[in-house]
Amino acid sequence: MANKRQKLARKQYKEAHPEPTPEPTPAKDPDKKKKKKSKFKRKKEEPKQPKDPNNFNKKGIRKHPLRIPGMRPGESCYICKANDHIAKLCPQKAQWEKHMVCLLCRQRGHSLKNCPDVMDKRKCYNCGETGHSLAKCPQPLQDGGTKFAKCFVCKEIGHLSKNCPKNAHGIYPKGGCCKICGGVTHLAKDCPDKGKKASAAATREGGASTESGERPTGQVTKFISGDDLEDDFMTQDFESTDHDASDAKDANAVSGMAVDDECKLKFLELKAKRNYRFIIFKIQNQQVVVDKLGSPEETYDHFTASLPADECRYAVFDFDFTTSENCQKSKIFFIAWSPDTSKVRSKMVYASSKDRFKRELDGIQVELQATDPSEMSFDIIKGRAL
């Protein structure tokens, strides 16, 4: 707190330096509204000038001065380095191709796709003449355009490998099929049943059963074969297919038992057309073959009764169930049946070949191993499905 001496000094200072009396502030008008201040500053208006079409540096004009079809801004022709045309339309292209070196005969003047050595060996699948491919054949198509085509699977003339009866995979070398109709000779985007909404449902409800050894093919003819490829870096020796077949057999021997083609075909019919309820496989003569087929009317009890009590088996079962949302669904089970009463050697053979065989069946959703009927009861199957 200030003492008396300080208070007296302040009083004397105020008397010697009197302050001017402040003016009273006017009273505020309650009826007057306040003006809202704009958050945006107004720019000073400038006189507009006409736009110069040749000036591309101004803001708002982003169009590139040279808009050449097939060329991006900044690119140029790789032959003459000009930026007003692409290499396909270059006037110096003919002169440039004369100095091109063929990757096959190593001579100048042509590329690999136009090499005379390749053209002499290449034969048109339609007319059988050399010098042109199937896509450039002047004759009308005969027998689907594959009259003189040679299949590299069976070495016969008259069809392509995708339509070969000995080729179980078609155009799917690693397994699979068309997800619409189940065929293996075309892709899903080329399926003839692509536009039919009810075709897939009709085939799953009860389509006509196919004969043994027959696979769904569809009616699609697309000529995407070796003679239509125009890749300058692609050559193929037609004699190498024999080595590929022998290599595939060696791979089967190393990885386990071989798989019969009938196993893949029957599984494909179960998955795509649902012609069977279950399929039981067994190993016979160092090969996995079909042991028994179950009709669509048979139940899970018929399936369990079909498994031998003292022998190992592989099995596939198509299980239908209803979800908690009242939706009808199905799942394909792969069951490795290895009872305790079976021989030890048989257990070892089936266990070592299981993964190899399962990879051949494309579409397995649930795997189950069982050594006793209680380990594969109906309640366990239903619980694994949900």
Beta strands, then each sheet from edge to edge (+ up, - down):
strand 1: 258-259
strand 2: 278-283
strand 3: 287-294
strand 4: 313-322
strand 5: 328-337
strand 6: 366-370
sheet 1: 1+ 3+ 2- 4+ 5- 6-
end
